[in-house]
Amino acid sequence: MTIQKVIQYACSILGVVSLSFIYAQMFKKTKPSKKNNPTEN
């Protein structure tokens, strides 16, 4: 039972992280800030 809870918690965190990552990527694509961020290609 505990292992299942841990796995569920990890999956939930992974889902949130991946969702926020995709959202950040989309936001970066919509807002071209190459002049502000010279480190990113």
mmCIF file as Biopython writes it, N, C-alpha, C and O atoms, coordinates in Angstrom:
data_model
#
loop_
_atom_site.group_PDB
_atom_site.id
_atom_site.type_symbol
_atom_site.label_atom_id
_atom_site.label_alt_id
_atom_site.label_comp_id
_atom_site.label_asym_id
_atom_site.label_entity_id
_atom_site.label_seq_id
_atom_site.pdbx_PDB_ins_code
_atom_site.Cartn_x
_atom_site.Cartn_y
_atom_site.Cartn_z
_atom_site.occupancy
_atom_site.B_iso_or_equiv
_atom_site.auth_seq_id
_atom_site.auth_asym_id
_atom_site.pdbx_PDB_model_num
ATOM 1   N N  . MET A ? 1  ? 0.839  -1.199 0.000   1.0 0.0 1  A 1 
ATOM 2   C CA . MET A ? 1  ? 0.000  0.000  0.000   1.0 0.0 1  A 1 
ATOM 3   C C  . MET A ? 1  ? 0.877  1.253  0.000   1.0 0.0 1  A 1 
ATOM 4   O O  . MET A ? 1  ? 0.624  2.202  -0.742  1.0 0.0 1  A 1 
ATOM 5   N N  . THR A ? 2  ? 1.917  1.241  0.847   1.0 0.0 2  A 1 
ATOM 6   C CA . THR A ? 2  ? 2.780  2.419  0.924   1.0 0.0 2  A 1 
ATOM 7   C C  . THR A ? 2  ? 3.518  2.627  -0.391  1.0 0.0 2  A 1 
ATOM 8   O O  . THR A ? 2  ? 3.648  3.755  -0.867  1.0 0.0 2  A 1 
ATOM 9   N N  . ILE A ? 3  ? 4.005  1.523  -0.981  1.0 0.0 3  A 1 
ATOM 10  C CA . ILE A ? 3  ? 4.747  1.625  -2.242  1.0 0.0 3  A 1 
ATOM 11  C C  . ILE A ? 3  ? 3.841  2.201  -3.330  1.0 0.0 3  A 1 
ATOM 12  O O  . ILE A ? 3  ? 4.269  3.033  -4.130  1.0 0.0 3  A 1 
ATOM 13  N N  . GLN A ? 4  ? 2.589  1.752  -3.351  1.0 0.0 4  A 1 
ATOM 14  C CA . GLN A ? 4  ? 1.644  2.259  -4.352  1.0 0.0 4  A 1 
ATOM 15  C C  . GLN A ? 4  ? 1.439  3.752  -4.179  1.0 0.0 4  A 1 
ATOM 16  O O  . GLN A ? 4  ? 1.384  4.497  -5.158  1.0 0.0 4  A 1 
ATOM 17  N N  . LYS A ? 5  ? 1.327  4.189  -2.931  1.0 0.0 5  A 1 
ATOM 18  C CA . LYS A ? 5  ? 1.128  5.618  -2.663  1.0 0.0 5  A 1 
ATOM 19  C C  . LYS A ? 5  ? 2.334  6.413  -3.142  1.0 0.0 5  A 1 
ATOM 20  O O  . LYS A ? 5  ? 2.185  7.476  -3.746  1.0 0.0 5  A 1 
ATOM 21  N N  . VAL A ? 6  ? 3.527  5.895  -2.872  1.0 0.0 6  A 1 
ATOM 22  C CA . VAL A ? 6  ? 4.754  6.581  -3.287  1.0 0.0 6  A 1 
ATOM 23  C C  . VAL A ? 6  ? 4.808  6.678  -4.809  1.0 0.0 6  A 1 
ATOM 24  O O  . VAL A ? 6  ? 5.148  7.725  -5.359  1.0 0.0 6  A 1 
ATOM 25  N N  . ILE A ? 7  ? 4.471  5.580  -5.483  1.0 0.0 7  A 1 
ATOM 26  C CA . ILE A ? 7  ? 4.498  5.567  -6.952  1.0 0.0 7  A 1 
ATOM 27  C C  . ILE A ? 7  ? 3.480  6.567  -7.495  1.0 0.0 7  A 1 
ATOM 28  O O  . ILE A ? 7  ? 3.769  7.303  -8.439  1.0 0.0 7  A 1 
ATOM 29  N N  . GLN A ? 8  ? 2.289  6.592  -6.894  1.0 0.0 8  A 1 
ATOM 30  C CA . GLN A ? 8  ? 1.252  7.521  -7.338  1.0 0.0 8  A 1 
ATOM 31  C C  . GLN A ? 8  ? 1.732  8.956  -7.148  1.0 0.0 8  A 1 
ATOM 32  O O  . GLN A ? 8  ? 1.528  9.801  -8.020  1.0 0.0 8  A 1 
ATOM 33  N N  . TYR A ? 9  ? 2.373  9.236  -6.003  1.0 0.0 9  A 1 
ATOM 34  C CA . TYR A ? 9  ? 2.875  10.576 -5.713  1.0 0.0 9  A 1 
ATOM 35  C C  . TYR A ? 9  ? 3.947  10.973 -6.728  1.0 0.0 9  A 1 
ATOM 36  O O  . TYR A ? 9  ? 3.957  12.097 -7.231  1.0 0.0 9  A 1 
ATOM 37  N N  . ALA A ? 10 ? 4.857  10.024 -7.023  1.0 0.0 10 A 1 
ATOM 38  C CA . ALA A ? 10 ? 5.930  10.294 -7.981  1.0 0.0 10 A 1 
ATOM 39  C C  . ALA A ? 10 ? 5.343  10.562 -9.364  1.0 0.0 10 A 1 
ATOM 40  O O  . ALA A ? 10 ? 5.777  11.479 -10.060 1.0 0.0 10 A 1 
ATOM 41  N N  . CYS A ? 11 ? 4.358  9.760  -9.760  1.0 0.0 11 A 1 
ATOM 42  C CA . CYS A ? 11 ? 3.723  9.948  -11.073 1.0 0.0 11 A 1 
ATOM 43  C C  . CYS A ? 11 ? 3.051  11.315 -11.141 1.0 0.0 11 A 1 
ATOM 44  O O  . CYS A ? 11 ? 3.118  11.997 -12.163 1.0 0.0 11 A 1 
ATOM 45  N N  . SER A ? 12 ? 2.407  11.707 -10.051 1.0 0.0 12 A 1 
ATOM 46  C CA . SER A ? 12 ? 1.724  13.001 -10.014 1.0 0.0 12 A 1 
ATOM 47  C C  . SER A ? 12 ? 2.735  14.132 -10.178 1.0 0.0 12 A 1 
ATOM 48  O O  . SER A ? 12 ? 2.511  15.062 -10.953 1.0 0.0 12 A 1 
ATOM 49  N N  . ILE A ? 13 ? 3.849  14.051 -9.446  1.0 0.0 13 A 1 
ATOM 50  C CA . ILE A ? 13 ? 4.889  15.082 -9.538  1.0 0.0 13 A 1 
ATOM 51  C C  . ILE A ? 13 ? 5.454  15.122 -10.954 1.0 0.0 13 A 1 
ATOM 52  O O  . ILE A ? 13 ? 5.647  16.197 -11.523 1.0 0.0 13 A 1 
ATOM 53  N N  . LEU A ? 14 ? 5.721  13.936 -11.523 1.0 0.0 14 A 1 
ATOM 54  C CA . LEU A ? 14 ? 6.265  13.872 -12.883 1.0 0.0 14 A 1 
ATOM 55  C C  . LEU A ? 14 ? 5.305  14.523 -13.868 1.0 0.0 14 A 1 
ATOM 56  O O  . LEU A ? 14 ? 5.727  15.275 -14.746 1.0 0.0 14 A 1 
ATOM 57  N N  . GLY A ? 15 ? 4.019  14.237 -13.724 1.0 0.0 15 A 1 
ATOM 58  C CA . GLY A ? 15 ? 3.018  14.815 -14.619 1.0 0.0 15 A 1 
ATOM 59  C C  . GLY A ? 15 ? 3.008  16.334 -14.525 1.0 0.0 15 A 1 
ATOM 60  O O  . GLY A ? 15 ? 2.978  17.023 -15.545 1.0 0.0 15 A 1 
ATOM 61  N N  . VAL A ? 16 ? 3.031  16.854 -13.306 1.0 0.0 16 A 1 
ATOM 62  C CA . VAL A ? 16 ? 3.012  18.307 -13.117 1.0 0.0 16 A 1 
ATOM 63  C C  . VAL A ? 16 ? 4.270  18.935 -13.715 1.0 0.0 16 A 1 
ATOM 64  O O  . VAL A ? 16 ? 4.198  19.966 -14.385 1.0 0.0 16 A 1 
ATOM 65  N N  . VAL A ? 17 ? 5.423  18.309 -13.468 1.0 0.0 17 A 1 
ATOM 66  C CA . VAL A ? 17 ? 6.691  18.847 -13.972 1.0 0.0 17 A 1 
ATOM 67  C C  . VAL A ? 17 ? 6.693  18.866 -15.497 1.0 0.0 17 A 1 
ATOM 68  O O  . VAL A ? 17 ? 7.070  19.864 -16.111 1.0 0.0 17 A 1 
ATOM 69  N N  . SER A ? 18 ? 6.269  17.755 -16.107 1.0 0.0 18 A 1 
ATOM 70  C CA . SER A ? 18 ? 6.266  17.682 -17.573 1.0 0.0 18 A 1 
ATOM 71  C C  . SER A ? 18 ? 5.274  18.691 -18.141 1.0 0.0 18 A 1 
ATOM 72  O O  . SER A ? 18 ? 5.545  19.319 -19.165 1.0 0.0 18 A 1 
ATOM 73  N N  . LEU A ? 19 ? 4.128  18.849 -17.484 1.0 0.0 19 A 1 
ATOM 74  C CA . LEU A ? 19 ? 3.128  19.810 -17.965 1.0 0.0 19 A 1 
ATOM 75  C C  . LEU A ? 19 ? 3.688  21.226 -17.908 1.0 0.0 19 A 1 
ATOM 76  O O  . LEU A ? 19 ? 3.561  21.984 -18.870 1.0 0.0 19 A 1 
ATOM 77  N N  . SER A ? 20 ? 4.308  21.586 -16.787 1.0 0.0 20 A 1 
ATOM 78  C CA . SER A ? 20 ? 4.868  22.932 -16.654 1.0 0.0 20 A 1 
ATOM 79  C C  . SER A ? 20 ? 6.010  23.129 -17.650 1.0 0.0 20 A 1 
ATOM 80  O O  . SER A ? 20 ? 6.199  24.230 -18.168 1.0 0.0 20 A 1 
ATOM 81  N N  . PHE A ? 21 ? 6.775  22.058 -17.921 1.0 0.0 21 A 1 
ATOM 82  C CA . PHE A ? 21 ? 7.874  22.157 -18.888 1.0 0.0 21 A 1 
ATOM 83  C C  . PHE A ? 21 ? 7.320  22.440 -20.279 1.0 0.0 21 A 1 
ATOM 84  O O  . PHE A ? 21 ? 7.828  23.312 -20.986 1.0 0.0 21 A 1 
ATOM 85  N N  . ILE A ? 22 ? 6.271  21.701 -20.678 1.0 0.0 22 A 1 
ATOM 86  C CA . ILE A ? 22 ? 5.650  21.909 -21.991 1.0 0.0 22 A 1 
ATOM 87  C C  . ILE A ? 22 ? 5.080  23.325 -22.059 1.0 0.0 22 A 1 
ATOM 88  O O  . ILE A ? 22 ? 5.213  23.996 -23.083 1.0 0.0 22 A 1 
ATOM 89  N N  . TYR A ? 23 ? 4.446  23.785 -20.977 1.0 0.0 23 A 1 
ATOM 90  C CA . TYR A ? 23 ? 3.862  25.124 -20.944 1.0 0.0 23 A 1 
ATOM 91  C C  . TYR A ? 23 ? 4.963  26.178 -21.103 1.0 0.0 23 A 1 
ATOM 92  O O  . TYR A ? 23 ? 4.785  27.169 -21.811 1.0 0.0 23 A 1 
ATOM 93  N N  . ALA A ? 24 ? 6.100  25.954 -20.435 1.0 0.0 24 A 1 
ATOM 94  C CA . ALA A ? 24 ? 7.219  26.893 -20.539 1.0 0.0 24 A 1 
ATOM 95  C C  . ALA A ? 24 ? 7.751  26.916 -21.970 1.0 0.0 24 A 1 
ATOM 96  O O  . ALA A ? 24 ? 8.058  27.982 -22.502 1.0 0.0 24 A 1 
ATOM 97  N N  . GLN A ? 25 ? 7.860  25.743 -22.591 1.0 0.0 25 A 1 
ATOM 98  C CA . GLN A ? 25 ? 8.350  25.665 -23.971 1.0 0.0 25 A 1 
ATOM 99  C C  . GLN A ? 25 ? 7.409  26.426 -24.897 1.0 0.0 25 A 1 
ATOM 100 O O  . GLN A ? 25 ? 7.864  27.183 -25.755 1.0 0.0 25 A 1 
ATOM 101 N N  . MET A ? 26 ? 6.111  26.235 -24.734 1.0 0.0 26 A 1 
ATOM 102 C CA . MET A ? 26 ? 5.121  26.919 -25.563 1.0 0.0 26 A 1 
ATOM 103 C C  . MET A ? 26 ? 5.209  28.426 -25.335 1.0 0.0 26 A 1 
ATOM 104 O O  . MET A ? 26 ? 5.147  29.207 -26.284 1.0 0.0 26 A 1 
ATOM 105 N N  . PHE A ? 27 ? 5.355  28.830 -24.071 1.0 0.0 27 A 1 
ATOM 106 C CA . PHE A ? 27 ? 5.438  30.255 -23.742 1.0 0.0 27 A 1 
ATOM 107 C C  . PHE A ? 27 ? 6.685  30.866 -24.380 1.0 0.0 27 A 1 
ATOM 108 O O  . PHE A ? 27 ? 6.647  31.991 -24.879 1.0 0.0 27 A 1 
ATOM 109 N N  . LYS A ? 28 ? 7.790  30.116 -24.359 1.0 0.0 28 A 1 
ATOM 110 C CA . LYS A ? 28 ? 9.033  30.608 -24.965 1.0 0.0 28 A 1 
ATOM 111 C C  . LYS A ? 28 ? 8.859  30.755 -26.470 1.0 0.0 28 A 1 
ATOM 112 O O  . LYS A ? 28 ? 9.346  31.715 -27.066 1.0 0.0 28 A 1 
ATOM 113 N N  . LYS A ? 29 ? 8.150  29.781 -27.095 1.0 0.0 29 A 1 
ATOM 114 C CA . LYS A ? 29 ? 7.939  29.834 -28.546 1.0 0.0 29 A 1 
ATOM 115 C C  . LYS A ? 29 ? 7.060  31.024 -28.912 1.0 0.0 29 A 1 
ATOM 116 O O  . LYS A ? 29 ? 7.298  31.693 -29.918 1.0 0.0 29 A 1 
ATOM 117 N N  . THR A ? 30 ? 6.035  31.287 -28.088 1.0 0.0 30 A 1 
ATOM 118 C CA . THR A ? 30 ? 5.136  32.396 -28.381 1.0 0.0 30 A 1 
ATOM 119 C C  . THR A ? 30 ? 5.843  33.724 -28.136 1.0 0.0 30 A 1 
ATOM 120 O O  . THR A ? 30 ? 5.588  34.704 -28.837 1.0 0.0 30 A 1 
ATOM 121 N N  . LYS A ? 31 ? 6.726  33.760 -27.146 1.0 0.0 31 A 1 
ATOM 122 C CA . LYS A ? 31 ? 7.425  35.006 -26.807 1.0 0.0 31 A 1 
ATOM 123 C C  . LYS A ? 31 ? 8.898  34.872 -27.192 1.0 0.0 31 A 1 
ATOM 124 O O  . LYS A ? 31 ? 9.701  34.387 -26.395 1.0 0.0 31 A 1 
ATOM 125 N N  . PRO A ? 32 ? 9.259  35.291 -28.390 1.0 0.0 32 A 1 
ATOM 126 C CA . PRO A ? 32 ? 10.664 35.188 -28.819 1.0 0.0 32 A 1 
ATOM 127 C C  . PRO A ? 32 ? 11.534 36.204 -28.088 1.0 0.0 32 A 1 
ATOM 128 O O  . PRO A ? 32 ? 11.463 37.404 -28.350 1.0 0.0 32 A 1 
ATOM 129 N N  . SER A ? 33 ? 12.360 35.701 -27.162 1.0 0.0 33 A 1 
ATOM 130 C CA . SER A ? 33 ? 13.240 36.601 -26.403 1.0 0.0 33 A 1 
ATOM 131 C C  . SER A ? 33 ? 14.687 36.159 -26.593 1.0 0.0 33 A 1 
ATOM 132 O O  . SER A ? 33 ? 15.388 35.831 -25.636 1.0 0.0 33 A 1 
ATOM 133 N N  . LYS A ? 34 ? 15.118 36.159 -27.862 1.0 0.0 34 A 1 
ATOM 134 C CA . LYS A ? 34 ? 16.503 35.756 -28.138 1.0 0.0 34 A 1 
ATOM 135 C C  . LYS A ? 34 ? 17.471 36.870 -27.729 1.0 0.0 34 A 1 
ATOM 136 O O  . LYS A ? 34 ? 18.608 36.601 -27.341 1.0 0.0 34 A 1 
ATOM 137 N N  . LYS A ? 35 ? 17.010 38.123 -27.818 1.0 0.0 35 A 1 
ATOM 138 C CA . LYS A ? 35 ? 17.875 39.238 -27.430 1.0 0.0 35 A 1 
ATOM 139 C C  . LYS A ? 35 ? 18.055 39.271 -25.915 1.0 0.0 35 A 1 
ATOM 140 O O  . LYS A ? 35 ? 19.117 39.644 -25.417 1.0 0.0 35 A 1 
ATOM 141 N N  . ASN A ? 36 ? 17.014 38.880 -25.188 1.0 0.0 36 A 1 
ATOM 142 C CA . ASN A ? 36 ? 17.087 38.887 -23.724 1.0 0.0 36 A 1 
ATOM 143 C C  . ASN A ? 36 ? 17.884 37.696 -23.204 1.0 0.0 36 A 1 
ATOM 144 O O  . ASN A ? 36 ? 18.557 37.787 -22.177 1.0 0.0 36 A 1 
ATOM 145 N N  . ASN A ? 37 ? 17.799 36.563 -23.933 1.0 0.0 37 A 1 
ATOM 146 C CA . ASN A ? 37 ? 18.506 35.355 -23.504 1.0 0.0 37 A 1 
ATOM 147 C C  . ASN A ? 37 ? 19.556 34.965 -24.540 1.0 0.0 37 A 1 
ATOM 148 O O  . ASN A ? 37 ? 19.268 34.153 -25.420 1.0 0.0 37 A 1 
ATOM 149 N N  . PRO A ? 38 ? 20.748 35.512 -24.461 1.0 0.0 38 A 1 
ATOM 150 C CA . PRO A ? 38 ? 21.792 35.161 -25.439 1.0 0.0 38 A 1 
ATOM 151 C C  . PRO A ? 38 ? 22.385 33.784 -25.173 1.0 0.0 38 A 1 
ATOM 152 O O  . PRO A ? 38 ? 23.036 33.208 -26.044 1.0 0.0 38 A 1 
ATOM 153 N N  . THR A ? 39 ? 22.161 33.254 -23.970 1.0 0.0 39 A 1 
ATOM 154 C CA . THR A ? 39 ? 22.724 31.939 -23.642 1.0 0.0 39 A 1 
ATOM 155 C C  . THR A ? 39 ? 21.950 30.841 -24.349 1.0 0.0 39 A 1 
ATOM 156 O O  . THR A ? 39 ? 22.517 29.809 -24.706 1.0 0.0 39 A 1 
ATOM 157 N N  . GLU A ? 40 ? 20.638 31.061 -24.555 1.0 0.0 40 A 1 
ATOM 158 C CA . GLU A ? 40 ? 19.819 30.029 -25.207 1.0 0.0 40 A 1 
ATOM 159 C C  . GLU A ? 40 ? 19.838 30.217 -26.710 1.0 0.0 40 A 1 
ATOM 160 O O  . GLU A ? 40 ? 19.714 31.331 -27.218 1.0 0.0 40 A 1 
ATOM 161 N N  . ASN A ? 41 ? 19.996 29.099 -27.417 1.0 0.0 41 A 1 
ATOM 162 C CA . ASN A ? 41 ? 20.010 29.166 -28.885 1.0 0.0 41 A 1 
ATOM 163 C C  . ASN A ? 41 ? 18.615 28.929 -29.424 1.0 0.0 41 A 1 
ATOM 164 O O  . ASN A ? 41 ? 18.412 28.944 -30.638 1.0 0.0 41 A 1 
#
